[in-house]
Amino acid sequence: MSGVPQEDVLVVPRAVLERAGMFQGFQADTAAYLPLLLDPRHTLWRPRAAVEEDPSFKQLIPYCVLASRAADGGWRYFAYTRGGGQGEARLRAKRSVGIGGHISSVDGAHGDDVSYDAGMRRELDEEVAIAAPYTARVVGLINDDATPVGSVHLGIVHVLELERAEVAPRESGLVDCGFATLEALLADRELFETWSQIALDAITAGRFA
């Protein structure tokens, strides 16, 4: 018998997303989706191992983009590479502009927006140390049914606007960390995981405003 404890993660049936309106890529209309997706009448706790290959459920993932305005007035975005032992195996060695992970049953019993918020903050604290004050806002959702990992996850995108670019990794699996301009990140776009490519394209299109 395995000694690894079961992790239960927050999911919604794909049918709930379809009811709100299925989409591919970035969706900025959070008001049409989040009340439905975070309604505890719809959310479920399911063993992570059971839903990782089951696209009939969408695992809800907070995806936090850290931004800081530089002295020249332009925005810089925190990016990193996922090391070989870090996180989702299907995303290793990819660049990313998103910090986040699964909402676990340890984050709250009800599977509602309170559980979601607690899980988002736990994931942030586990992965990075943010030394500057910031404001956070939800700017959209990411869905990518074109890839196996995307087909079982749904990203909820948050932008954290930091007063200073003071962020350090807490996990050894986060390497090559630092802030960069949008132009610099786009120059390496093909090195990024699909969700990050979608996020970078949305920033370029002004959809994070």
PyMOL commands that place a pseudoatom at each C-alpha (Angstrom):
pseudoatom trace, name=CA, resn=MET, resi=1, chain=A, elem=C, hetatm=0, pos=[0.000, 0.000, 0.000]
pseudoatom trace, name=CA, resn=SER, resi=2, chain=A, elem=C, hetatm=0, pos=[1.321, 3.423, -0.904]
pseudoatom trace, name=CA, resn=GLY, resi=3, chain=A, elem=C, hetatm=0, pos=[2.368, 5.690, 1.955]
pseudoatom trace, name=CA, resn=VAL, resi=4, chain=A, elem=C, hetatm=0, pos=[1.527, 8.822, -0.042]
pseudoatom trace, name=CA, resn=PRO, resi=5, chain=A, elem=C, hetatm=0, pos=[-1.652, 10.464, 1.307]
pseudoatom trace, name=CA, resn=GLN, resi=6, chain=A, elem=C, hetatm=0, pos=[-4.495, 11.046, -1.137]
pseudoatom trace, name=CA, resn=GLU, resi=7, chain=A, elem=C, hetatm=0, pos=[-4.847, 14.649, -2.302]
pseudoatom trace, name=CA, resn=ASP, resi=8, chain=A, elem=C, hetatm=0, pos=[-8.393, 15.791, -2.982]
pseudoatom trace, name=CA, resn=VAL, resi=9, chain=A, elem=C, hetatm=0, pos=[-8.597, 18.769, -5.345]
pseudoatom trace, name=CA, resn=LEU, resi=10, chain=A, elem=C, hetatm=0, pos=[-11.350, 21.195, -6.280]
pseudoatom trace, name=CA, resn=VAL, resi=11, chain=A, elem=C, hetatm=0, pos=[-13.077, 20.444, -9.576]
pseudoatom trace, name=CA, resn=VAL, resi=12, chain=A, elem=C, hetatm=0, pos=[-16.222, 21.340, -11.482]
pseudoatom trace, name=CA, resn=PRO, resi=13, chain=A, elem=C, hetatm=0, pos=[-17.923, 19.085, -14.006]
pseudoatom trace, name=CA, resn=ARG, resi=14, chain=A, elem=C, hetatm=0, pos=[-17.132, 20.107, -17.577]
pseudoatom trace, name=CA, resn=ALA, resi=15, chain=A, elem=C, hetatm=0, pos=[-20.891, 20.464, -18.054]
pseudoatom trace, name=CA, resn=VAL, resi=16, chain=A, elem=C, hetatm=0, pos=[-20.869, 23.470, -15.704]
pseudoatom trace, name=CA, resn=LEU, resi=17, chain=A, elem=C, hetatm=0, pos=[-18.269, 25.220, -17.842]
pseudoatom trace, name=CA, resn=GLU, resi=18, chain=A, elem=C, hetatm=0, pos=[-20.258, 24.349, -20.947]
pseudoatom trace, name=CA, resn=ARG, resi=19, chain=A, elem=C, hetatm=0, pos=[-23.355, 25.874, -19.359]
pseudoatom trace, name=CA, resn=ALA, resi=20, chain=A, elem=C, hetatm=0, pos=[-21.491, 29.153, -18.804]
pseudoatom trace, name=CA, resn=GLY, resi=21, chain=A, elem=C, hetatm=0, pos=[-20.072, 28.971, -22.339]
pseudoatom trace, name=CA, resn=MET, resi=22, chain=A, elem=C, hetatm=0, pos=[-17.199, 26.834, -23.564]
pseudoatom trace, name=CA, resn=PHE, resi=23, chain=A, elem=C, hetatm=0, pos=[-14.229, 28.758, -24.946]
pseudoatom trace, name=CA, resn=GLN, resi=24, chain=A, elem=C, hetatm=0, pos=[-10.679, 28.135, -26.116]
pseudoatom trace, name=CA, resn=GLY, resi=25, chain=A, elem=C, hetatm=0, pos=[-7.887, 30.460, -24.976]
pseudoatom trace, name=CA, resn=PHE, resi=26, chain=A, elem=C, hetatm=0, pos=[-8.506, 33.568, -22.844]
pseudoatom trace, name=CA, resn=GLN, resi=27, chain=A, elem=C, hetatm=0, pos=[-11.913, 34.711, -21.589]
pseudoatom trace, name=CA, resn=ALA, resi=28, chain=A, elem=C, hetatm=0, pos=[-12.106, 38.122, -19.886]
pseudoatom trace, name=CA, resn=ASP, resi=29, chain=A, elem=C, hetatm=0, pos=[-15.783, 37.978, -18.856]
pseudoatom trace, name=CA, resn=THR, resi=30, chain=A, elem=C, hetatm=0, pos=[-15.219, 36.698, -15.330]
pseudoatom trace, name=CA, resn=ALA, resi=31, chain=A, elem=C, hetatm=0, pos=[-18.670, 37.825, -14.160]
pseudoatom trace, name=CA, resn=ALA, resi=32, chain=A, elem=C, hetatm=0, pos=[-20.282, 35.294, -16.484]
pseudoatom trace, name=CA, resn=TYR, resi=33, chain=A, elem=C, hetatm=0, pos=[-18.184, 32.396, -15.181]
pseudoatom trace, name=CA, resn=LEU, resi=34, chain=A, elem=C, hetatm=0, pos=[-16.877, 32.698, -11.628]
pseudoatom trace, name=CA, resn=PRO, resi=35, chain=A, elem=C, hetatm=0, pos=[-20.211, 32.787, -9.742]
pseudoatom trace, name=CA, resn=LEU, resi=36, chain=A, elem=C, hetatm=0, pos=[-21.161, 29.528, -11.465]
pseudoatom trace, name=CA, resn=LEU, resi=37, chain=A, elem=C, hetatm=0, pos=[-17.755, 27.845, -11.240]
pseudoatom trace, name=CA, resn=LEU, resi=38, chain=A, elem=C, hetatm=0, pos=[-17.220, 28.651, -7.542]
pseudoatom trace, name=CA, resn=ASP, resi=39, chain=A, elem=C, hetatm=0, pos=[-20.761, 27.820, -6.453]
pseudoatom trace, name=CA, resn=PRO, resi=40, chain=A, elem=C, hetatm=0, pos=[-20.467, 25.001, -3.861]
pseudoatom trace, name=CA, resn=ARG, resi=41, chain=A, elem=C, hetatm=0, pos=[-23.560, 23.418, -5.416]
pseudoatom trace, name=CA, resn=HIS, resi=42, chain=A, elem=C, hetatm=0, pos=[-21.369, 22.697, -8.456]
pseudoatom trace, name=CA, resn=THR, resi=43, chain=A, elem=C, hetatm=0, pos=[-17.867, 22.191, -7.087]
pseudoatom trace, name=CA, resn=LEU, resi=44, chain=A, elem=C, hetatm=0, pos=[-16.602, 18.814, -5.924]
pseudoatom trace, name=CA, resn=TRP, resi=45, chain=A, elem=C, hetatm=0, pos=[-13.576, 17.430, -4.128]
pseudoatom trace, name=CA, resn=ARG, resi=46, chain=A, elem=C, hetatm=0, pos=[-12.063, 14.566, -6.109]
pseudoatom trace, name=CA, resn=PRO, resi=47, chain=A, elem=C, hetatm=0, pos=[-8.841, 12.547, -5.704]
pseudoatom trace, name=CA, resn=ARG, resi=48, chain=A, elem=C, hetatm=0, pos=[-6.239, 14.250, -7.872]
pseudoatom trace, name=CA, resn=ALA, resi=49, chain=A, elem=C, hetatm=0, pos=[-5.052, 10.949, -9.318]
pseudoatom trace, name=CA, resn=ALA, resi=50, chain=A, elem=C, hetatm=0, pos=[-8.587, 10.172, -10.494]
pseudoatom trace, name=CA, resn=VAL, resi=51, chain=A, elem=C, hetatm=0, pos=[-9.140, 13.444, -12.373]
pseudoatom trace, name=CA, resn=GLU, resi=52, chain=A, elem=C, hetatm=0, pos=[-5.716, 13.975, -13.965]
pseudoatom trace, name=CA, resn=GLU, resi=53, chain=A, elem=C, hetatm=0, pos=[-6.801, 11.932, -16.989]
pseudoatom trace, name=CA, resn=ASP, resi=54, chain=A, elem=C, hetatm=0, pos=[-10.545, 12.640, -16.863]
pseudoatom trace, name=CA, resn=PRO, resi=55, chain=A, elem=C, hetatm=0, pos=[-11.638, 15.591, -19.034]
pseudoatom trace, name=CA, resn=SER, resi=56, chain=A, elem=C, hetatm=0, pos=[-15.228, 15.303, -17.772]
pseudoatom trace, name=CA, resn=PHE, resi=57, chain=A, elem=C, hetatm=0, pos=[-13.975, 17.384, -14.829]
pseudoatom trace, name=CA, resn=LYS, resi=58, chain=A, elem=C, hetatm=0, pos=[-12.052, 20.647, -14.805]
pseudoatom trace, name=CA, resn=GLN, resi=59, chain=A, elem=C, hetatm=0, pos=[-9.585, 21.190, -11.968]
pseudoatom trace, name=CA, resn=LEU, resi=60, chain=A, elem=C, hetatm=0, pos=[-9.717, 24.870, -10.908]
pseudoatom trace, name=CA, resn=ILE, resi=61, chain=A, elem=C, hetatm=0, pos=[-6.266, 26.463, -10.877]
pseudoatom trace, name=CA, resn=PRO, resi=62, chain=A, elem=C, hetatm=0, pos=[-5.441, 30.016, -9.718]
pseudoatom trace, name=CA, resn=TYR, resi=63, chain=A, elem=C, hetatm=0, pos=[-2.858, 31.403, -12.150]
pseudoatom trace, name=CA, resn=CYS, resi=64, chain=A, elem=C, hetatm=0, pos=[-1.162, 34.485, -10.691]
pseudoatom trace, name=CA, resn=VAL, resi=65, chain=A, elem=C, hetatm=0, pos=[0.818, 36.837, -12.932]
pseudoatom trace, name=CA, resn=LEU, resi=66, chain=A, elem=C, hetatm=0, pos=[3.170, 39.084, -10.943]
pseudoatom trace, name=CA, resn=ALA, resi=67, chain=A, elem=C, hetatm=0, pos=[3.726, 42.548, -12.429]
pseudoatom trace, name=CA, resn=SER, resi=68, chain=A, elem=C, hetatm=0, pos=[5.750, 45.574, -11.360]
pseudoatom trace, name=CA, resn=ARG, resi=69, chain=A, elem=C, hetatm=0, pos=[6.063, 48.978, -12.991]
pseudoatom trace, name=CA, resn=ALA, resi=70, chain=A, elem=C, hetatm=0, pos=[9.680, 49.962, -13.704]
pseudoatom trace, name=CA, resn=ALA, resi=71, chain=A, elem=C, hetatm=0, pos=[11.231, 53.427, -13.425]
pseudoatom trace, name=CA, resn=ASP, resi=72, chain=A, elem=C, hetatm=0, pos=[10.592, 54.027, -17.133]
pseudoatom trace, name=CA, resn=GLY, resi=73, chain=A, elem=C, hetatm=0, pos=[6.867, 53.499, -16.570]
pseudoatom trace, name=CA, resn=GLY, resi=74, chain=A, elem=C, hetatm=0, pos=[6.710, 50.148, -18.364]
pseudoatom trace, name=CA, resn=TRP, resi=75, chain=A, elem=C, hetatm=0, pos=[5.521, 46.914, -16.825]
pseudoatom trace, name=CA, resn=ARG, resi=76, chain=A, elem=C, hetatm=0, pos=[7.801, 44.006, -16.018]
pseudoatom trace, name=CA, resn=TYR, resi=77, chain=A, elem=C, hetatm=0, pos=[6.482, 40.488, -15.462]
pseudoatom trace, name=CA, resn=PHE, resi=78, chain=A, elem=C, hetatm=0, pos=[7.871, 37.723, -13.255]
pseudoatom trace, name=CA, resn=ALA, resi=79, chain=A, elem=C, hetatm=0, pos=[8.897, 34.617, -15.196]
pseudoatom trace, name=CA, resn=TYR, resi=80, chain=A, elem=C, hetatm=0, pos=[10.672, 31.385, -14.329]
pseudoatom trace, name=CA, resn=THR, resi=81, chain=A, elem=C, hetatm=0, pos=[11.493, 27.890, -15.578]
pseudoatom trace, name=CA, resn=ARG, resi=82, chain=A, elem=C, hetatm=0, pos=[9.965, 24.810, -13.971]
pseudoatom trace, name=CA, resn=GLY, resi=83, chain=A, elem=C, hetatm=0, pos=[12.827, 22.563, -12.884]
pseudoatom trace, name=CA, resn=GLY, resi=84, chain=A, elem=C, hetatm=0, pos=[12.928, 18.831, -13.482]
pseudoatom trace, name=CA, resn=GLY, resi=85, chain=A, elem=C, hetatm=0, pos=[11.322, 17.832, -10.186]
pseudoatom trace, name=CA, resn=GLN, resi=86, chain=A, elem=C, hetatm=0, pos=[8.759, 20.605, -9.823]
pseudoatom trace, name=CA, resn=GLY, resi=87, chain=A, elem=C, hetatm=0, pos=[5.010, 20.386, -10.167]
pseudoatom trace, name=CA, resn=GLU, resi=88, chain=A, elem=C, hetatm=0, pos=[3.072, 18.913, -13.067]
pseudoatom trace, name=CA, resn=ALA, resi=89, chain=A, elem=C, hetatm=0, pos=[5.355, 16.496, -14.945]
pseudoatom trace, name=CA, resn=ARG, resi=90, chain=A, elem=C, hetatm=0, pos=[3.870, 17.492, -18.293]
pseudoatom trace, name=CA, resn=LEU, resi=91, chain=A, elem=C, hetatm=0, pos=[5.025, 21.112, -17.781]
pseudoatom trace, name=CA, resn=ARG, resi=92, chain=A, elem=C, hetatm=0, pos=[8.589, 20.546, -16.587]
pseudoatom trace, name=CA, resn=ALA, resi=93, chain=A, elem=C, hetatm=0, pos=[11.407, 22.486, -18.244]
pseudoatom trace, name=CA, resn=LYS, resi=94, chain=A, elem=C, hetatm=0, pos=[8.881, 25.005, -19.594]
pseudoatom trace, name=CA, resn=ARG, resi=95, chain=A, elem=C, hetatm=0, pos=[9.013, 28.731, -18.939]
pseudoatom trace, name=CA, resn=SER, resi=96, chain=A, elem=C, hetatm=0, pos=[6.025, 30.264, -17.124]
pseudoatom trace, name=CA, resn=VAL, resi=97, chain=A, elem=C, hetatm=0, pos=[4.605, 33.617, -16.089]
pseudoatom trace, name=CA, resn=GLY, resi=98, chain=A, elem=C, hetatm=0, pos=[2.004, 32.057, -13.781]
pseudoatom trace, name=CA, resn=ILE, resi=99, chain=A, elem=C, hetatm=0, pos=[2.279, 31.095, -10.120]
pseudoatom trace, name=CA, resn=GLY, resi=100, chain=A, elem=C, hetatm=0, pos=[-0.365, 28.770, -8.763]
pseudoatom trace, name=CA, resn=GLY, resi=101, chain=A, elem=C, hetatm=0, pos=[-1.617, 25.259, -8.334]
pseudoatom trace, name=CA, resn=HIS, resi=102, chain=A, elem=C, hetatm=0, pos=[-4.498, 23.072, -7.243]
pseudoatom trace, name=CA, resn=ILE, resi=103, chain=A, elem=C, hetatm=0, pos=[-7.021, 24.020, -4.598]
pseudoatom trace, name=CA, resn=SER, resi=104, chain=A, elem=C, hetatm=0, pos=[-6.867, 21.252, -2.016]
pseudoatom trace, name=CA, resn=SER, resi=105, chain=A, elem=C, hetatm=0, pos=[-9.435, 20.086, 0.518]
pseudoatom trace, name=CA, resn=VAL, resi=106, chain=A, elem=C, hetatm=0, pos=[-7.076, 21.385, 3.230]
pseudoatom trace, name=CA, resn=ASP, resi=107, chain=A, elem=C, hetatm=0, pos=[-7.993, 24.893, 2.022]
pseudoatom trace, name=CA, resn=GLY, resi=108, chain=A, elem=C, hetatm=0, pos=[-11.615, 24.670, 3.167]
pseudoatom trace, name=CA, resn=ALA, resi=109, chain=A, elem=C, hetatm=0, pos=[-14.456, 22.246, 3.480]
pseudoatom trace, name=CA, resn=HIS, resi=110, chain=A, elem=C, hetatm=0, pos=[-17.036, 23.932, 1.294]
pseudoatom trace, name=CA, resn=GLY, resi=111, chain=A, elem=C, hetatm=0, pos=[-15.386, 24.266, -2.107]
pseudoatom trace, name=CA, resn=ASP, resi=112, chain=A, elem=C, hetatm=0, pos=[-16.510, 27.882, -2.458]
pseudoatom trace, name=CA, resn=ASP, resi=113, chain=A, elem=C, hetatm=0, pos=[-14.792, 31.213, -3.123]
pseudoatom trace, name=CA, resn=VAL, resi=114, chain=A, elem=C, hetatm=0, pos=[-13.380, 31.211, 0.439]
pseudoatom trace, name=CA, resn=SER, resi=115, chain=A, elem=C, hetatm=0, pos=[-11.734, 27.824, -0.126]
pseudoatom trace, name=CA, resn=TYR, resi=116, chain=A, elem=C, hetatm=0, pos=[-10.480, 29.034, -3.491]
pseudoatom trace, name=CA, resn=ASP, resi=117, chain=A, elem=C, hetatm=0, pos=[-8.956, 32.227, -2.046]
pseudoatom trace, name=CA, resn=ALA, resi=118, chain=A, elem=C, hetatm=0, pos=[-7.241, 30.293, 0.760]
pseudoatom trace, name=CA, resn=GLY, resi=119, chain=A, elem=C, hetatm=0, pos=[-5.789, 27.846, -1.762]
pseudoatom trace, name=CA, resn=MET, resi=120, chain=A, elem=C, hetatm=0, pos=[-4.532, 30.616, -4.015]
pseudoatom trace, name=CA, resn=ARG, resi=121, chain=A, elem=C, hetatm=0, pos=[-2.701, 32.315, -1.149]
pseudoatom trace, name=CA, resn=ARG, resi=122, chain=A, elem=C, hetatm=0, pos=[-1.271, 29.005, 0.077]
pseudoatom trace, name=CA, resn=GLU, resi=123, chain=A, elem=C, hetatm=0, pos=[0.110, 28.226, -3.387]
pseudoatom trace, name=CA, resn=LEU, resi=124, chain=A, elem=C, hetatm=0, pos=[1.657, 31.691, -3.652]
pseudoatom trace, name=CA, resn=ASP, resi=125, chain=A, elem=C, hetatm=0, pos=[3.290, 31.381, -0.237]
pseudoatom trace, name=CA, resn=GLU, resi=126, chain=A, elem=C, hetatm=0, pos=[4.650, 27.922, -1.046]
pseudoatom trace, name=CA, resn=GLU, resi=127, chain=A, elem=C, hetatm=0, pos=[6.228, 28.934, -4.342]
pseudoatom trace, name=CA, resn=VAL, resi=128, chain=A, elem=C, hetatm=0, pos=[7.477, 32.513, -3.901]
pseudoatom trace, name=CA, resn=ALA, resi=129, chain=A, elem=C, hetatm=0, pos=[8.308, 35.115, -1.280]
pseudoatom trace, name=CA, resn=ILE, resi=130, chain=A, elem=C, hetatm=0, pos=[6.812, 38.480, -2.202]
pseudoatom trace, name=CA, resn=ALA, resi=131, chain=A, elem=C, hetatm=0, pos=[8.554, 41.249, -0.246]
pseudoatom trace, name=CA, resn=ALA, resi=132, chain=A, elem=C, hetatm=0, pos=[6.595, 44.197, -1.657]
pseudoatom trace, name=CA, resn=PRO, resi=133, chain=A, elem=C, hetatm=0, pos=[3.002, 45.315, -1.093]
pseudoatom trace, name=CA, resn=TYR, resi=134, chain=A, elem=C, hetatm=0, pos=[0.645, 44.482, -3.931]
pseudoatom trace, name=CA, resn=THR, resi=135, chain=A, elem=C, hetatm=0, pos=[-2.922, 44.687, -5.140]
pseudoatom trace, name=CA, resn=ALA, resi=136, chain=A, elem=C, hetatm=0, pos=[-4.599, 41.699, -6.773]
pseudoatom trace, name=CA, resn=ARG, resi=137, chain=A, elem=C, hetatm=0, pos=[-7.420, 41.467, -9.277]
pseudoatom trace, name=CA, resn=VAL, resi=138, chain=A, elem=C, hetatm=0, pos=[-9.003, 38.735, -11.370]
pseudoatom trace, name=CA, resn=VAL, resi=139, chain=A, elem=C, hetatm=0, pos=[-8.696, 39.466, -15.091]
pseudoatom trace, name=CA, resn=GLY, resi=140, chain=A, elem=C, hetatm=0, pos=[-9.957, 36.350, -16.857]
pseudoatom trace, name=CA, resn=LEU, resi=141, chain=A, elem=C, hetatm=0, pos=[-9.892, 32.616, -17.355]
pseudoatom trace, name=CA, resn=ILE, resi=142, chain=A, elem=C, hetatm=0, pos=[-7.740, 30.307, -19.468]
pseudoatom trace, name=CA, resn=ASN, resi=143, chain=A, elem=C, hetatm=0, pos=[-8.969, 27.114, -21.086]
pseudoatom trace, name=CA, resn=ASP, resi=144, chain=A, elem=C, hetatm=0, pos=[-6.922, 24.992, -23.454]
pseudoatom trace, name=CA, resn=ASP, resi=145, chain=A, elem=C, hetatm=0, pos=[-8.577, 21.784, -24.578]
pseudoatom trace, name=CA, resn=ALA, resi=146, chain=A, elem=C, hetatm=0, pos=[-5.936, 21.312, -27.290]
pseudoatom trace, name=CA, resn=THR, resi=147, chain=A, elem=C, hetatm=0, pos=[-3.449, 19.669, -24.890]
pseudoatom trace, name=CA, resn=PRO, resi=148, chain=A, elem=C, hetatm=0, pos=[-3.810, 16.720, -22.483]
pseudoatom trace, name=CA, resn=VAL, resi=149, chain=A, elem=C, hetatm=0, pos=[-2.886, 18.800, -19.425]
pseudoatom trace, name=CA, resn=GLY, resi=150, chain=A, elem=C, hetatm=0, pos=[-5.107, 21.675, -20.504]
pseudoatom trace, name=CA, resn=SER, resi=151, chain=A, elem=C, hetatm=0, pos=[-8.110, 19.443, -21.087]
pseudoatom trace, name=CA, resn=VAL, resi=152, chain=A, elem=C, hetatm=0, pos=[-8.374, 18.636, -17.361]
pseudoatom trace, name=CA, resn=HIS, resi=153, chain=A, elem=C, hetatm=0, pos=[-7.552, 22.089, -15.939]
pseudoatom trace, name=CA, resn=LEU, resi=154, chain=A, elem=C, hetatm=0, pos=[-9.146, 25.545, -15.985]
pseudoatom trace, name=CA, resn=GLY, resi=155, chain=A, elem=C, hetatm=0, pos=[-7.082, 28.589, -15.077]
pseudoatom trace, name=CA, resn=ILE, resi=156, chain=A, elem=C, hetatm=0, pos=[-8.423, 31.602, -13.212]
pseudoatom trace, name=CA, resn=VAL, resi=157, chain=A, elem=C, hetatm=0, pos=[-6.020, 34.440, -13.967]
pseudoatom trace, name=CA, resn=HIS, resi=158, chain=A, elem=C, hetatm=0, pos=[-5.058, 36.967, -11.308]
pseudoatom trace, name=CA, resn=VAL, resi=159, chain=A, elem=C, hetatm=0, pos=[-2.740, 39.931, -11.803]
pseudoatom trace, name=CA, resn=LEU, resi=160, chain=A, elem=C, hetatm=0, pos=[-0.748, 40.953, -8.737]
pseudoatom trace, name=CA, resn=GLU, resi=161, chain=A, elem=C, hetatm=0, pos=[0.556, 44.506, -9.191]
pseudoatom trace, name=CA, resn=LEU, resi=162, chain=A, elem=C, hetatm=0, pos=[3.602, 44.873, -6.944]
pseudoatom trace, name=CA, resn=GLU, resi=163, chain=A, elem=C, hetatm=0, pos=[4.924, 48.207, -5.696]
pseudoatom trace, name=CA, resn=ARG, resi=164, chain=A, elem=C, hetatm=0, pos=[8.455, 46.876, -6.197]
pseudoatom trace, name=CA, resn=ALA, resi=165, chain=A, elem=C, hetatm=0, pos=[9.905, 43.957, -8.165]
pseudoatom trace, name=CA, resn=GLU, resi=166, chain=A, elem=C, hetatm=0, pos=[10.894, 42.017, -5.049]
pseudoatom trace, name=CA, resn=VAL, resi=167, chain=A, elem=C, hetatm=0, pos=[10.086, 38.341, -5.502]
pseudoatom trace, name=CA, resn=ALA, resi=168, chain=A, elem=C, hetatm=0, pos=[12.236, 35.318, -4.661]
pseudoatom trace, name=CA, resn=PRO, resi=169, chain=A, elem=C, hetatm=0, pos=[11.535, 31.618, -5.252]
pseudoatom trace, name=CA, resn=ARG, resi=170, chain=A, elem=C, hetatm=0, pos=[10.815, 29.442, -2.253]
pseudoatom trace, name=CA, resn=GLU, resi=171, chain=A, elem=C, hetatm=0, pos=[10.922, 26.176, -4.215]
pseudoatom trace, name=CA, resn=SER, resi=172, chain=A, elem=C, hetatm=0, pos=[14.181, 24.834, -5.602]
pseudoatom trace, name=CA, resn=GLY, resi=173, chain=A, elem=C, hetatm=0, pos=[12.286, 23.730, -8.707]
pseudoatom trace, name=CA, resn=LEU, resi=174, chain=A, elem=C, hetatm=0, pos=[11.743, 27.354, -9.769]
pseudoatom trace, name=CA, resn=VAL, resi=175, chain=A, elem=C, hetatm=0, pos=[14.859, 28.458, -11.652]
pseudoatom trace, name=CA, resn=ASP, resi=176, chain=A, elem=C, hetatm=0, pos=[15.917, 31.296, -13.972]
pseudoatom trace, name=CA, resn=CYS, resi=177, chain=A, elem=C, hetatm=0, pos=[13.569, 33.617, -12.086]
pseudoatom trace, name=CA, resn=GLY, resi=178, chain=A, elem=C, hetatm=0, pos=[13.255, 37.323, -12.689]
pseudoatom trace, name=CA, resn=PHE, resi=179, chain=A, elem=C, hetatm=0, pos=[11.237, 40.212, -14.086]
pseudoatom trace, name=CA, resn=ALA, resi=180, chain=A, elem=C, hetatm=0, pos=[11.307, 41.030, -17.791]
pseudoatom trace, name=CA, resn=THR, resi=181, chain=A, elem=C, hetatm=0, pos=[9.515, 43.259, -20.266]
pseudoatom trace, name=CA, resn=LEU, resi=182, chain=A, elem=C, hetatm=0, pos=[6.646, 41.913, -22.315]
pseudoatom trace, name=CA, resn=GLU, resi=183, chain=A, elem=C, hetatm=0, pos=[8.804, 42.315, -25.426]
pseudoatom trace, name=CA, resn=ALA, resi=184, chain=A, elem=C, hetatm=0, pos=[11.570, 40.165, -23.946]
pseudoatom trace, name=CA, resn=LEU, resi=185, chain=A, elem=C, hetatm=0, pos=[9.104, 37.468, -22.897]
pseudoatom trace, name=CA, resn=LEU, resi=186, chain=A, elem=C, hetatm=0, pos=[7.447, 37.424, -26.309]
pseudoatom trace, name=CA, resn=ALA, resi=187, chain=A, elem=C, hetatm=0, pos=[10.858, 36.969, -27.932]
pseudoatom trace, name=CA, resn=ASP, resi=188, chain=A, elem=C, hetatm=0, pos=[11.034, 33.602, -26.121]
pseudoatom trace, name=CA, resn=ARG, resi=189, chain=A, elem=C, hetatm=0, pos=[7.321, 32.830, -26.462]
pseudoatom trace, name=CA, resn=GLU, resi=190, chain=A, elem=C, hetatm=0, pos=[7.840, 29.287, -27.797]
pseudoatom trace, name=CA, resn=LEU, resi=191, chain=A, elem=C, hetatm=0, pos=[9.734, 28.324, -24.634]
pseudoatom trace, name=CA, resn=PHE, resi=192, chain=A, elem=C, hetatm=0, pos=[6.676, 29.006, -22.473]
pseudoatom trace, name=CA, resn=GLU, resi=193, chain=A, elem=C, hetatm=0, pos=[3.940, 26.614, -21.416]
pseudoatom trace, name=CA, resn=THR, resi=194, chain=A, elem=C, hetatm=0, pos=[0.691, 27.014, -23.344]
pseudoatom trace, name=CA, resn=TRP, resi=195, chain=A, elem=C, hetatm=0, pos=[-1.150, 28.871, -20.578]
pseudoatom trace, name=CA, resn=SER, resi=196, chain=A, elem=C, hetatm=0, pos=[1.667, 31.406, -20.386]
pseudoatom trace, name=CA, resn=GLN, resi=197, chain=A, elem=C, hetatm=0, pos=[1.575, 31.875, -24.142]
pseudoatom trace, name=CA, resn=ILE, resi=198, chain=A, elem=C, hetatm=0, pos=[-2.153, 32.549, -23.877]
pseudoatom trace, name=CA, resn=ALA, resi=199, chain=A, elem=C, hetatm=0, pos=[-1.564, 34.991, -20.997]
pseudoatom trace, name=CA, resn=LEU, resi=200, chain=A, elem=C, hetatm=0, pos=[1.200, 36.835, -22.859]
pseudoatom trace, name=CA, resn=ASP, resi=201, chain=A, elem=C, hetatm=0, pos=[-1.016, 37.142, -25.920]
pseudoatom trace, name=CA, resn=ALA, resi=202, chain=A, elem=C, hetatm=0, pos=[-3.833, 38.502, -23.748]
pseudoatom trace, name=CA, resn=ILE, resi=203, chain=A, elem=C, hetatm=0, pos=[-1.500, 41.104, -22.217]
pseudoatom trace, name=CA, resn=THR, resi=204, chain=A, elem=C, hetatm=0, pos=[-0.358, 42.084, -25.716]
pseudoatom trace, name=CA, resn=ALA, resi=205, chain=A, elem=C, hetatm=0, pos=[-3.986, 42.504, -26.793]
pseudoatom trace, name=CA, resn=GLY, resi=206, chain=A, elem=C, hetatm=0, pos=[-4.726, 44.733, -23.789]
pseudoatom trace, name=CA, resn=ARG, resi=207, chain=A, elem=C, hetatm=0, pos=[-7.119, 42.214, -22.251]
pseudoatom trace, name=CA, resn=PHE, resi=208, chain=A, elem=C, hetatm=0, pos=[-5.564, 42.447, -18.778]
pseudoatom trace, name=CA, resn=ALA, resi=209, chain=A, elem=C, hetatm=0, pos=[-6.714, 46.079, -18.468]
for i in range(1, 209): cmd.bond("trace and resi %d" % i, "trace and resi %d" % (i + 1))
show_as sticks, trace
zoom trace
